[in-house]
Each structure stands twice: as structure tokens, then as C-alpha cells.
């Protein structure tokens, strides 16, 4: 549910008031581009991880660890106050 458009659109609506449409468009364009770019990249990444480890279970574990590390890094960013001019 956290990856649904409702969740991240709420963040855009809460942050922007003047350029809300532009911000929502950029956000949705990024989601669409990742939907186009990630399916071809997935097998390449899985193949490289398999070549390095020799088993698909270890390769999937490595790719899962990359996702967890990226999420942990995003949690370390400070929460910024909402600017008054947007």
C-alpha cells in the first residue's frame, strides 16, 4: 500500500501548493520511467549476481540486501521543513 499512487501523491499534495501539478507530473514521470527501465535491468543484475555467487538464492539475497541498504540510507536523510514559497 505504501507504493501506491495514493501514498506518494499525498506527500506531493502536502508539500506543494503553487506548482503542485508540475511536481505531480515529475513524480509520475519518474515512476513510469522506472517501470520501463527496470524490467530489462532486472535479469542483467540477477545474472551478474548469479555469476558472482553461483546460486540463485544467494543472488536474490544480494539484490534484496541492496534494496534494504537503499531504504536504510533514505531513512538517514533529515526531514526538511516545508518551504513557504512553494
PDB file of N, CA, C and O in Angstrom:
ATOM      1  N   UNK A   1       0.819  -1.188   0.000  1.00  0.00           N
ATOM      2  CA  UNK A   1       0.000   0.000   0.000  1.00  0.00           C
ATOM      3  C   UNK A   1       0.868   1.259   0.000  1.00  0.00           C
ATOM      4  O   UNK A   1       0.459   2.296  -0.521  1.00  0.00           O
ATOM      5  N   UNK A   2       2.061   1.168   0.581  1.00  0.00           N
ATOM      6  CA  UNK A   2       2.922   2.334   0.624  1.00  0.00           C
ATOM      7  C   UNK A   2       3.483   2.724  -0.733  1.00  0.00           C
ATOM      8  O   UNK A   2       3.964   3.844  -0.901  1.00  0.00           O
ATOM      9  N   UNK A   3       3.430   1.821  -1.700  1.00  0.00           N
ATOM     10  CA  UNK A   3       3.931   2.125  -3.037  1.00  0.00           C
ATOM     11  C   UNK A   3       2.810   2.513  -3.992  1.00  0.00           C
ATOM     12  O   UNK A   3       3.046   2.655  -5.192  1.00  0.00           O
ATOM     13  N   UNK A   4       1.613   2.685  -3.487  1.00  0.00           N
ATOM     14  CA  UNK A   4       0.501   3.063  -4.360  1.00  0.00           C
ATOM     15  C   UNK A   4       0.566   4.558  -4.662  1.00  0.00           C
ATOM     16  O   UNK A   4       1.161   5.317  -3.897  1.00  0.00           O
ATOM     17  N   UNK A   5      -0.033   4.983  -5.760  1.00  0.00           N
ATOM     18  CA  UNK A   5      -0.020   6.418  -6.090  1.00  0.00           C
ATOM     19  C   UNK A   5      -0.689   7.286  -5.028  1.00  0.00           C
ATOM     20  O   UNK A   5      -0.366   8.467  -4.901  1.00  0.00           O
ATOM     21  N   UNK A   6      -1.606   6.721  -4.276  1.00  0.00           N
ATOM     22  CA  UNK A   6      -2.271   7.497  -3.227  1.00  0.00           C
ATOM     23  C   UNK A   6      -1.259   7.927  -2.167  1.00  0.00           C
ATOM     24  O   UNK A   6      -1.298   9.064  -1.697  1.00  0.00           O
ATOM     25  N   UNK A   7      -0.363   7.035  -1.794  1.00  0.00           N
ATOM     26  CA  UNK A   7       0.604   7.341  -0.735  1.00  0.00           C
ATOM     27  C   UNK A   7       1.577   8.430  -1.157  1.00  0.00           C
ATOM     28  O   UNK A   7       1.779   9.393  -0.418  1.00  0.00           O
ATOM     29  N   UNK A   8       2.175   8.296  -2.319  1.00  0.00           N
ATOM     30  CA  UNK A   8       3.166   9.308  -2.680  1.00  0.00           C
ATOM     31  C   UNK A   8       2.540  10.563  -3.256  1.00  0.00           C
ATOM     32  O   UNK A   8       3.176  11.617  -3.241  1.00  0.00           O
ATOM     33  N   UNK A   9       1.318  10.491  -3.761  1.00  0.00           N
ATOM     34  CA  UNK A   9       0.621  11.718  -4.162  1.00  0.00           C
ATOM     35  C   UNK A   9       0.276  12.565  -2.948  1.00  0.00           C
ATOM     36  O   UNK A   9       0.278  13.793  -3.025  1.00  0.00           O
ATOM     37  N   UNK A  10      -0.013  11.929  -1.851  1.00  0.00           N
ATOM     38  CA  UNK A  10      -0.311  12.657  -0.615  1.00  0.00           C
ATOM     39  C   UNK A  10       0.898  13.472  -0.164  1.00  0.00           C
ATOM     40  O   UNK A  10       0.749  14.589   0.332  1.00  0.00           O
ATOM     41  N   UNK A  11       2.082  12.917  -0.336  1.00  0.00           N
ATOM     42  CA  UNK A  11       3.295  13.668   0.010  1.00  0.00           C
ATOM     43  C   UNK A  11       3.441  14.897  -0.888  1.00  0.00           C
ATOM     44  O   UNK A  11       3.821  15.967  -0.413  1.00  0.00           O
ATOM     45  N   UNK A  12       3.146  14.753  -2.171  1.00  0.00           N
ATOM     46  CA  UNK A  12       3.228  15.887  -3.094  1.00  0.00           C
ATOM     47  C   UNK A  12       2.196  16.943  -2.728  1.00  0.00           C
ATOM     48  O   UNK A  12       2.509  18.133  -2.702  1.00  0.00           O
ATOM     49  N   UNK A  13       0.970  16.520  -2.445  1.00  0.00           N
ATOM     50  CA  UNK A  13      -0.091  17.481  -2.125  1.00  0.00           C
ATOM     51  C   UNK A  13       0.174  18.206  -0.819  1.00  0.00           C
ATOM     52  O   UNK A  13      -0.214  19.364  -0.661  1.00  0.00           O
ATOM     53  N   UNK A  14       0.829  17.539   0.117  1.00  0.00           N
ATOM     54  CA  UNK A  14       1.144  18.178   1.386  1.00  0.00           C
ATOM     55  C   UNK A  14       2.322  19.131   1.302  1.00  0.00           C
ATOM     56  O   UNK A  14       2.440  20.043   2.120  1.00  0.00           O
ATOM     57  N   UNK A  15       3.187  18.935   0.332  1.00  0.00           N
ATOM     58  CA  UNK A  15       4.411  19.729   0.241  1.00  0.00           C
ATOM     59  C   UNK A  15       4.246  20.935  -0.677  1.00  0.00           C
ATOM     60  O   UNK A  15       4.723  22.024  -0.357  1.00  0.00           O
ATOM     61  N   UNK A  16       3.576  20.756  -1.815  1.00  0.00           N
ATOM     62  CA  UNK A  16       3.485  21.815  -2.818  1.00  0.00           C
ATOM     63  C   UNK A  16       2.091  22.427  -2.827  1.00  0.00           C
ATOM     64  O   UNK A  16       1.095  21.739  -2.608  1.00  0.00           O
ATOM     65  N   UNK A  17       2.037  23.731  -3.083  1.00  0.00           N
ATOM     66  CA  UNK A  17       0.746  24.379  -3.283  1.00  0.00           C
ATOM     67  C   UNK A  17       0.723  25.139  -4.611  1.00  0.00           C
ATOM     68  O   UNK A  17      -0.260  25.053  -5.346  1.00  0.00           O
ATOM     69  N   UNK A  18       1.782  25.876  -4.928  1.00  0.00           N
ATOM     70  CA  UNK A  18       1.791  26.688  -6.152  1.00  0.00           C
ATOM     71  C   UNK A  18       2.065  25.852  -7.399  1.00  0.00           C
ATOM     72  O   UNK A  18       1.388  26.032  -8.412  1.00  0.00           O
ATOM     73  N   UNK A  19       3.020  24.961  -7.352  1.00  0.00           N
ATOM     74  CA  UNK A  19       3.416  24.159  -8.517  1.00  0.00           C
ATOM     75  C   UNK A  19       3.082  22.687  -8.297  1.00  0.00           C
ATOM     76  O   UNK A  19       3.874  21.803  -8.625  1.00  0.00           O
ATOM     77  N   UNK A  20       1.923  22.442  -7.750  1.00  0.00           N
ATOM     78  CA  UNK A  20       1.519  21.081  -7.411  1.00  0.00           C
ATOM     79  C   UNK A  20       1.403  20.196  -8.646  1.00  0.00           C
ATOM     80  O   UNK A  20       1.836  19.044  -8.619  1.00  0.00           O
ATOM     81  N   UNK A  21       0.829  20.711  -9.725  1.00  0.00           N
ATOM     82  CA  UNK A  21       0.656  19.924 -10.943  1.00  0.00           C
ATOM     83  C   UNK A  21       1.978  19.516 -11.564  1.00  0.00           C
ATOM     84  O   UNK A  21       2.138  18.385 -12.022  1.00  0.00           O
ATOM     85  N   UNK A  22       2.922  20.444 -11.575  1.00  0.00           N
ATOM     86  CA  UNK A  22       4.248  20.144 -12.123  1.00  0.00           C
ATOM     87  C   UNK A  22       4.961  19.096 -11.273  1.00  0.00           C
ATOM     88  O   UNK A  22       5.572  18.172 -11.810  1.00  0.00           O
ATOM     89  N   UNK A  23       4.885  19.233  -9.956  1.00  0.00           N
ATOM     90  CA  UNK A  23       5.537  18.274  -9.065  1.00  0.00           C
ATOM     91  C   UNK A  23       4.924  16.888  -9.211  1.00  0.00           C
ATOM     92  O   UNK A  23       5.644  15.890  -9.219  1.00  0.00           O
ATOM     93  N   UNK A  24       3.604  16.820  -9.326  1.00  0.00           N
ATOM     94  CA  UNK A  24       2.930  15.539  -9.506  1.00  0.00           C
ATOM     95  C   UNK A  24       3.310  14.923 -10.854  1.00  0.00           C
ATOM     96  O   UNK A  24       3.499  13.711 -10.949  1.00  0.00           O
ATOM     97  N   UNK A  25       3.420  15.745 -11.889  1.00  0.00           N
ATOM     98  CA  UNK A  25       3.827  15.248 -13.199  1.00  0.00           C
ATOM     99  C   UNK A  25       5.232  14.691 -13.213  1.00  0.00           C
ATOM    100  O   UNK A  25       5.483  13.647 -13.816  1.00  0.00           O
ATOM    101  N   UNK A  26       6.155  15.376 -12.552  1.00  0.00           N
ATOM    102  CA  UNK A  26       7.537  14.890 -12.479  1.00  0.00           C
ATOM    103  C   UNK A  26       7.598  13.581 -11.702  1.00  0.00           C
ATOM    104  O   UNK A  26       8.315  12.656 -12.084  1.00  0.00           O
ATOM    105  N   UNK A  27       6.838  13.507 -10.606  1.00  0.00           N
ATOM    106  CA  UNK A  27       6.828  12.289  -9.806  1.00  0.00           C
ATOM    107  C   UNK A  27       6.267  11.112 -10.600  1.00  0.00           C
ATOM    108  O   UNK A  27       6.838  10.022 -10.572  1.00  0.00           O
ATOM    109  N   UNK A  28       5.171  11.317 -11.297  1.00  0.00           N
ATOM    110  CA  UNK A  28       4.573  10.231 -12.066  1.00  0.00           C
ATOM    111  C   UNK A  28       5.431   9.859 -13.275  1.00  0.00           C
ATOM    112  O   UNK A  28       5.454   8.694 -13.671  1.00  0.00           O
ATOM    113  N   UNK A  29       6.134  10.822 -13.866  1.00  0.00           N
ATOM    114  CA  UNK A  29       7.040  10.509 -14.971  1.00  0.00           C
ATOM    115  C   UNK A  29       8.195   9.636 -14.486  1.00  0.00           C
ATOM    116  O   UNK A  29       8.616   8.712 -15.182  1.00  0.00           O
ATOM    117  N   UNK A  30       8.701   9.930 -13.301  1.00  0.00           N
ATOM    118  CA  UNK A  30       9.769   9.098 -12.745  1.00  0.00           C
ATOM    119  C   UNK A  30       9.305   7.680 -12.482  1.00  0.00           C
ATOM    120  O   UNK A  30      10.048   6.729 -12.724  1.00  0.00           O
ATOM    121  N   UNK A  31       8.085   7.527 -11.989  1.00  0.00           N
ATOM    122  CA  UNK A  31       7.540   6.190 -11.757  1.00  0.00           C
ATOM    123  C   UNK A  31       7.367   5.441 -13.070  1.00  0.00           C
ATOM    124  O   UNK A  31       7.638   4.242 -13.140  1.00  0.00           O
ATOM    125  N   UNK A  32       6.920   6.134 -14.109  1.00  0.00           N
ATOM    126  CA  UNK A  32       6.746   5.495 -15.407  1.00  0.00           C
ATOM    127  C   UNK A  32       8.090   5.108 -16.024  1.00  0.00           C
ATOM    128  O   UNK A  32       8.219   4.032 -16.607  1.00  0.00           O
ATOM    129  N   UNK A  33       9.077   5.970 -15.899  1.00  0.00           N
ATOM    130  CA  UNK A  33      10.400   5.654 -16.452  1.00  0.00           C
ATOM    131  C   UNK A  33      11.027   4.459 -15.745  1.00  0.00           C
ATOM    132  O   UNK A  33      11.691   3.642 -16.384  1.00  0.00           O
ATOM    133  N   UNK A  34      10.826   4.348 -14.443  1.00  0.00           N
ATOM    134  CA  UNK A  34      11.371   3.180 -13.750  1.00  0.00           C
ATOM    135  C   UNK A  34      10.642   1.911 -14.166  1.00  0.00           C
ATOM    136  O   UNK A  34      11.243   0.837 -14.191  1.00  0.00           O
ATOM    137  N   UNK A  35       9.357   2.016 -14.494  1.00  0.00           N
ATOM    138  CA  UNK A  35       8.624   0.863 -14.993  1.00  0.00           C
ATOM    139  C   UNK A  35       9.112   0.397 -16.351  1.00  0.00           C
ATOM    140  O   UNK A  35       8.970  -0.775 -16.699  1.00  0.00           O
ATOM    141  N   UNK A  36       9.689   1.315 -17.119  1.00  0.00           N
ATOM    142  CA  UNK A  36      10.246   0.964 -18.427  1.00  0.00           C
ATOM    143  C   UNK A  36      11.684   0.469 -18.294  1.00  0.00           C
ATOM    144  O   UNK A  36      12.078  -0.460 -19.000  1.00  0.00           O
ATOM    145  N   UNK A  37      12.470   1.065 -17.409  1.00  0.00           N
ATOM    146  CA  UNK A  37      13.891   0.758 -17.321  1.00  0.00           C
ATOM    147  C   UNK A  37      14.206  -0.466 -16.471  1.00  0.00           C
ATOM    148  O   UNK A  37      15.177  -1.169 -16.751  1.00  0.00           O
ATOM    149  N   UNK A  38      13.417  -0.735 -15.449  1.00  0.00           N
ATOM    150  CA  UNK A  38      13.773  -1.809 -14.531  1.00  0.00           C
ATOM    151  C   UNK A  38      13.533  -3.222 -15.055  1.00  0.00           C
ATOM    152  O   UNK A  38      14.333  -4.100 -14.734  1.00  0.00           O
ATOM    153  N   UNK A  39      12.487  -3.509 -15.842  1.00  0.00           N
ATOM    154  CA  UNK A  39      12.346  -4.892 -16.334  1.00  0.00           C
ATOM    155  C   UNK A  39      13.534  -5.398 -17.158  1.00  0.00           C
ATOM    156  O   UNK A  39      13.927  -6.551 -16.976  1.00  0.00           O
ATOM    157  N   UNK A  40      14.126  -4.602 -18.053  1.00  0.00           N
ATOM    158  CA  UNK A  40      15.323  -5.114 -18.721  1.00  0.00           C
ATOM    159  C   UNK A  40      16.548  -5.167 -17.806  1.00  0.00           C
ATOM    160  O   UNK A  40      17.428  -6.004 -18.001  1.00  0.00           O
ATOM    161  N   UNK A  41      16.609  -4.285 -16.818  1.00  0.00           N
ATOM    162  CA  UNK A  41      17.779  -4.259 -15.934  1.00  0.00           C
ATOM    163  C   UNK A  41      17.750  -5.396 -14.918  1.00  0.00           C
ATOM    164  O   UNK A  41      18.806  -5.836 -14.465  1.00  0.00           O
ATOM    165  N   UNK A  42      16.571  -5.878 -14.550  1.00  0.00           N
ATOM    166  CA  UNK A  42      16.456  -6.933 -13.544  1.00  0.00           C
ATOM    167  C   UNK A  42      17.199  -8.211 -13.900  1.00  0.00           C
ATOM    168  O   UNK A  42      17.998  -8.689 -13.095  1.00  0.00           O
ATOM    169  N   UNK A  43      16.962  -8.785 -15.086  1.00  0.00           N
ATOM    170  CA  UNK A  43      17.705 -10.003 -15.449  1.00  0.00           C
ATOM    171  C   UNK A  43      19.209  -9.792 -15.547  1.00  0.00           C
ATOM    172  O   UNK A  43      19.987 -10.697 -15.244  1.00  0.00           O
ATOM    173  N   UNK A  44      19.622  -8.599 -15.969  1.00  0.00           N
ATOM    174  CA  UNK A  44      21.066  -8.319 -16.051  1.00  0.00           C
ATOM    175  C   UNK A  44      21.674  -8.329 -14.656  1.00  0.00           C
ATOM    176  O   UNK A  44      22.716  -8.944 -14.430  1.00  0.00           O
ATOM    177  N   UNK A  45      21.015  -7.641 -13.716  1.00  0.00           N
ATOM    178  CA  UNK A  45      21.524  -7.614 -12.346  1.00  0.00           C
ATOM    179  C   UNK A  45      21.490  -8.998 -11.710  1.00  0.00           C
ATOM    180  O   UNK A  45      22.429  -9.381 -11.012  1.00  0.00           O
ATOM    181  N   UNK A  46      20.416  -9.752 -11.945  1.00  0.00           N
ATOM    182  CA  UNK A  46      20.322 -11.093 -11.383  1.00  0.00           C
ATOM    183  C   UNK A  46      21.381 -12.011 -11.974  1.00  0.00           C
ATOM    184  O   UNK A  46      21.964 -12.831 -11.265  1.00  0.00           O
ATOM    185  N   UNK A  47      21.631 -11.873 -13.282  1.00  0.00           N
ATOM    186  CA  UNK A  47      22.664 -12.699 -13.920  1.00  0.00           C
ATOM    187  C   UNK A  47      24.051 -12.400 -13.377  1.00  0.00           C
ATOM    188  O   UNK A  47      24.842 -13.318 -13.157  1.00  0.00           O
ATOM    189  N   UNK A  48      24.353 -11.131 -13.159  1.00  0.00           N
ATOM    190  CA  UNK A  48      25.667 -10.778 -12.611  1.00  0.00           C
ATOM    191  C   UNK A  48      25.817 -11.262 -11.175  1.00  0.00           C
ATOM    192  O   UNK A  48      26.882 -11.740 -10.784  1.00  0.00           O
ATOM    193  N   UNK A  49      24.748 -11.138 -10.388  1.00  0.00           N
ATOM    194  CA  UNK A  49      24.818 -11.622  -9.012  1.00  0.00           C
ATOM    195  C   UNK A  49      24.945 -13.139  -8.996  1.00  0.00           C
ATOM    196  O   UNK A  49      25.643 -13.687  -8.143  1.00  0.00           O
ATOM    197  N   UNK A  50      24.276 -13.835  -9.935  1.00  0.00           N
ATOM    198  CA  UNK A  50      24.400 -15.300 -10.013  1.00  0.00           C
ATOM    199  C   UNK A  50      25.805 -15.704 -10.405  1.00  0.00           C
ATOM    200  O   UNK A  50      26.349 -16.664  -9.860  1.00  0.00           O
ATOM    201  N   UNK A  51      26.402 -14.985 -11.343  1.00  0.00           N
ATOM    202  CA  UNK A  51      27.765 -15.300 -11.765  1.00  0.00           C
ATOM    203  C   UNK A  51      28.746 -15.121 -10.616  1.00  0.00           C
ATOM    204  O   UNK A  51      29.729 -15.857 -10.521  1.00  0.00           O
ATOM    205  N   UNK A  52      28.493 -14.155  -9.748  1.00  0.00           N
ATOM    206  CA  UNK A  52      29.407 -13.900  -8.633  1.00  0.00           C
ATOM    207  C   UNK A  52      29.243 -14.927  -7.514  1.00  0.00           C
ATOM    208  O   UNK A  52      30.214 -15.250  -6.829  1.00  0.00           O
ATOM    209  N   UNK A  53      28.025 -15.446  -7.318  1.00  0.00           N
ATOM    210  CA  UNK A  53      27.786 -16.339  -6.180  1.00  0.00           C
ATOM    211  C   UNK A  53      27.614 -17.791  -6.579  1.00  0.00           C
ATOM    212  O   UNK A  53      28.002 -18.678  -5.819  1.00  0.00           O
ATOM    213  N   UNK A  54      27.052 -18.063  -7.733  1.00  0.00           N
ATOM    214  CA  UNK A  54      26.849 -19.442  -8.171  1.00  0.00           C
ATOM    215  C   UNK A  54      25.499 -20.019  -7.795  1.00  0.00           C
ATOM    216  O   UNK A  54      25.204 -21.148  -8.185  1.00  0.00           O
ATOM    217  N   UNK A  55      24.672 -19.310  -7.063  1.00  0.00           N
ATOM    218  CA  UNK A  55      23.335 -19.816  -6.735  1.00  0.00           C
ATOM    219  C   UNK A  55      22.325 -18.684  -6.819  1.00  0.00           C
ATOM    220  O   UNK A  55      22.620 -17.531  -6.505  1.00  0.00           O
ATOM    221  N   UNK A  56      21.126 -19.048  -7.253  1.00  0.00           N
ATOM    222  CA  UNK A  56      20.087 -18.029  -7.377  1.00  0.00           C
ATOM    223  C   UNK A  56      19.607 -17.536  -6.023  1.00  0.00           C
ATOM    224  O   UNK A  56      19.225 -16.374  -5.889  1.00  0.00           O
ATOM    225  N   UNK A  57      19.620 -18.405  -5.014  1.00  0.00           N
ATOM    226  CA  UNK A  57      19.190 -17.974  -3.680  1.00  0.00           C
ATOM    227  C   UNK A  57      20.130 -16.892  -3.155  1.00  0.00           C
ATOM    228  O   UNK A  57      19.673 -15.897  -2.593  1.00  0.00           O
ATOM    229  N   UNK A  58      21.424 -17.074  -3.332  1.00  0.00           N
ATOM    230  CA  UNK A  58      22.384 -16.066  -2.886  1.00  0.00           C
ATOM    231  C   UNK A  58      22.271 -14.799  -3.724  1.00  0.00           C
ATOM    232  O   UNK A  58      22.413 -13.693  -3.201  1.00  0.00           O
ATOM    233  N   UNK A  59      22.016 -14.953  -5.021  1.00  0.00           N
ATOM    234  CA  UNK A  59      21.867 -13.788  -5.890  1.00  0.00           C
ATOM    235  C   UNK A  59      20.646 -12.966  -5.482  1.00  0.00           C
ATOM    236  O   UNK A  59      20.722 -11.739  -5.416  1.00  0.00           O
ATOM    237  N   UNK A  60      19.523 -13.632  -5.207  1.00  0.00           N
ATOM    238  CA  UNK A  60      18.320 -12.922  -4.771  1.00  0.00           C
ATOM    239  C   UNK A  60      18.541 -12.274  -3.405  1.00  0.00           C
ATOM    240  O   UNK A  60      18.032 -11.184  -3.147  1.00  0.00           O
ATOM    241  N   UNK A  61      19.287 -12.931  -2.540  1.00  0.00           N
ATOM    242  CA  UNK A  61      19.602 -12.343  -1.232  1.00  0.00           C
ATOM    243  C   UNK A  61      20.433 -11.076  -1.391  1.00  0.00           C
ATOM    244  O   UNK A  61      20.219 -10.094  -0.681  1.00  0.00           O
ATOM    245  N   UNK A  62      21.380 -11.102  -2.321  1.00  0.00           N
ATOM    246  CA  UNK A  62      22.193  -9.911  -2.556  1.00  0.00           C
ATOM    247  C   UNK A  62      21.350  -8.765  -3.097  1.00  0.00           C
ATOM    248  O   UNK A  62      21.508  -7.624  -2.662  1.00  0.00           O
ATOM    249  N   UNK A  63      20.459  -9.051  -4.037  1.00  0.00           N
ATOM    250  CA  UNK A  63      19.606  -7.998  -4.584  1.00  0.00           C
ATOM    251  C   UNK A  63      18.649  -7.466  -3.522  1.00  0.00           C
ATOM    252  O   UNK A  63      18.360  -6.270  -3.500  1.00  0.00           O
ATOM    253  N   UNK A  64      18.154  -8.334  -2.643  1.00  0.00           N
ATOM    254  CA  UNK A  64      17.316  -7.889  -1.537  1.00  0.00           C
ATOM    255  C   UNK A  64      18.087  -7.024  -0.560  1.00  0.00           C
ATOM    256  O   UNK A  64      17.551  -6.052  -0.028  1.00  0.00           O
ATOM    257  N   UNK A  65      19.351  -7.375  -0.319  1.00  0.00           N
ATOM    258  CA  UNK A  65      20.186  -6.582   0.583  1.00  0.00           C
ATOM    259  C   UNK A  65      20.436  -5.194   0.008  1.00  0.00           C
ATOM    260  O   UNK A  65      20.479  -4.213   0.751  1.00  0.00           O
ATOM    261  N   UNK A  66      20.600  -5.106  -1.301  1.00  0.00           N
ATOM    262  CA  UNK A  66      20.784  -3.795  -1.933  1.00  0.00           C
ATOM    263  C   UNK A  66      19.555  -2.923  -1.702  1.00  0.00           C
ATOM    264  O   UNK A  66      19.680  -1.731  -1.420  1.00  0.00           O
ATOM    265  N   UNK A  67      18.373  -3.515  -1.821  1.00  0.00           N
ATOM    266  CA  UNK A  67      17.136  -2.773  -1.586  1.00  0.00           C
ATOM    267  C   UNK A  67      17.046  -2.301  -0.139  1.00  0.00           C
ATOM    268  O   UNK A  67      16.674  -1.156   0.114  1.00  0.00           O
ATOM    269  N   UNK A  68      17.381  -3.163   0.804  1.00  0.00           N
ATOM    270  CA  UNK A  68      17.337  -2.783   2.220  1.00  0.00           C
ATOM    271  C   UNK A  68      18.352  -1.694   2.542  1.00  0.00           C
ATOM    272  O   UNK A  68      18.064  -0.791   3.327  1.00  0.00           O
ATOM    273  N   UNK A  69      19.516  -1.770   1.951  1.00  0.00           N
ATOM    274  CA  UNK A  69      20.535  -0.740   2.188  1.00  0.00           C
ATOM    275  C   UNK A  69      20.067   0.596   1.627  1.00  0.00           C
ATOM    276  O   UNK A  69      20.250   1.633   2.264  1.00  0.00           O
ATOM    277  N   UNK A  70      19.463   0.582   0.436  1.00  0.00           N
ATOM    278  CA  UNK A  70      18.954   1.828  -0.143  1.00  0.00           C
ATOM    279  C   UNK A  70      17.854   2.423   0.731  1.00  0.00           C
ATOM    280  O   UNK A  70      17.802   3.639   0.917  1.00  0.00           O
ATOM    281  N   UNK A  71      16.972   1.577   1.270  1.00  0.00           N
ATOM    282  CA  UNK A  71      15.913   2.075   2.148  1.00  0.00           C
ATOM    283  C   UNK A  71      16.493   2.639   3.435  1.00  0.00           C
ATOM    284  O   UNK A  71      16.031   3.672   3.921  1.00  0.00           O
ATOM    285  N   UNK A  72      17.497   1.977   3.992  1.00  0.00           N
ATOM    286  CA  UNK A  72      18.124   2.475   5.220  1.00  0.00           C
ATOM    287  C   UNK A  72      18.815   3.813   4.985  1.00  0.00           C
ATOM    288  O   UNK A  72      18.767   4.693   5.845  1.00  0.00           O
ATOM    289  N   UNK A  73      19.451   3.975   3.841  1.00  0.00           N
ATOM    290  CA  UNK A  73      20.094   5.251   3.524  1.00  0.00           C
ATOM    291  C   UNK A  73      19.068   6.368   3.394  1.00  0.00           C
ATOM    292  O   UNK A  73      19.321   7.499   3.810  1.00  0.00           O
ATOM    293  N   UNK A  74      17.918   6.058   2.822  1.00  0.00           N
ATOM    294  CA  UNK A  74      16.889   7.093   2.677  1.00  0.00           C
ATOM    295  C   UNK A  74      16.327   7.503   4.035  1.00  0.00           C
ATOM    296  O   UNK A  74      15.906   8.648   4.206  1.00  0.00           O
ATOM    297  N   UNK A  75      16.313   6.602   4.988  1.00  0.00           N
ATOM    298  CA  UNK A  75      15.815   6.940   6.322  1.00  0.00           C
ATOM    299  C   UNK A  75      16.777   7.841   7.085  1.00  0.00           C
ATOM    300  O   UNK A  75      16.381   8.478   8.061  1.00  0.00           O
ATOM    301  N   UNK A  76      18.030   7.903   6.659  1.00  0.00           N
ATOM    302  CA  UNK A  76      19.003   8.728   7.365  1.00  0.00           C
ATOM    303  C   UNK A  76      18.957  10.193   6.941  1.00  0.00           C
ATOM    304  O   UNK A  76      19.556  11.043   7.601  1.00  0.00           O
ATOM    305  N   UNK A  77      18.248  10.503   5.841  1.00  0.00           N
ATOM    306  CA  UNK A  77      18.144  11.892   5.421  1.00  0.00           C
ATOM    307  C   UNK A  77      17.323  12.678   6.437  1.00  0.00           C
ATOM    308  O   UNK A  77      16.323  12.173   6.947  1.00  0.00           O
ATOM    309  N   UNK A  78      17.733  13.896   6.733  1.00  0.00           N
ATOM    310  CA  UNK A  78      16.951  14.691   7.693  1.00  0.00           C
ATOM    311  C   UNK A  78      15.631  15.138   7.080  1.00  0.00           C
ATOM    312  O   UNK A  78      15.530  15.353   5.872  1.00  0.00           O
ATOM    313  N   UNK A  79      14.639  15.271   7.922  1.00  0.00           N
ATOM    314  CA  UNK A  79      13.340  15.772   7.454  1.00  0.00           C
ATOM    315  C   UNK A  79      13.424  17.286   7.368  1.00  0.00           C
ATOM    316  O   UNK A  79      13.698  17.959   8.361  1.00  0.00           O
ATOM    317  N   UNK A  80      13.190  17.809   6.192  1.00  0.00           N
ATOM    318  CA  UNK A  80      13.311  19.244   5.966  1.00  0.00           C
ATOM    319  C   UNK A  80      11.969  19.921   6.209  1.00  0.00           C
ATOM    320  O   UNK A  80      10.921  19.334   5.938  1.00  0.00           O
ATOM    321  N   UNK A  81      11.991  21.151   6.719  1.00  0.00           N
ATOM    322  CA  UNK A  81      10.736  21.871   6.884  1.00  0.00           C
ATOM    323  C   UNK A  81      10.159  22.269   5.535  1.00  0.00           C
ATOM    324  O   UNK A  81      10.897  22.447   4.566  1.00  0.00           O
ATOM    325  N   UNK A  82       8.869  22.406   5.473  1.00  0.00           N
ATOM    326  CA  UNK A  82       8.198  22.778   4.225  1.00  0.00           C
ATOM    327  C   UNK A  82       8.506  24.240   3.921  1.00  0.00           C
ATOM    328  O   UNK A  82       8.275  25.109   4.762  1.00  0.00           O
ATOM    329  N   UNK A  83       9.028  24.523   2.717  1.00  0.00           N
ATOM    330  CA  UNK A  83       9.318  25.914   2.376  1.00  0.00           C
ATOM    331  C   UNK A  83       8.017  26.698   2.192  1.00  0.00           C
ATOM    332  O   UNK A  83       6.996  26.144   1.785  1.00  0.00           O
ATOM    333  N   UNK A  84       8.071  27.972   2.493  1.00  0.00           N
ATOM    334  CA  UNK A  84       6.856  28.783   2.416  1.00  0.00           C
ATOM    335  C   UNK A  84       6.573  29.294   1.020  1.00  0.00           C
ATOM    336  O   UNK A  84       5.461  29.753   0.762  1.00  0.00           O
ATOM    337  N   UNK A  85       7.530  29.235   0.109  1.00  0.00           N
ATOM    338  CA  UNK A  85       7.352  29.805  -1.232  1.00  0.00           C
ATOM    339  C   UNK A  85       6.854  28.811  -2.267  1.00  0.00           C
ATOM    340  O   UNK A  85       6.595  29.218  -3.400  1.00  0.00           O
ATOM    341  N   UNK A  86       6.703  27.527  -1.946  1.00  0.00           N
ATOM    342  CA  UNK A  86       6.206  26.578  -2.951  1.00  0.00           C
ATOM    343  C   UNK A  86       4.744  26.279  -2.771  1.00  0.00           C
ATOM    344  O   UNK A  86       4.174  25.500  -3.534  1.00  0.00           O
TER     345      UNK A  86
END
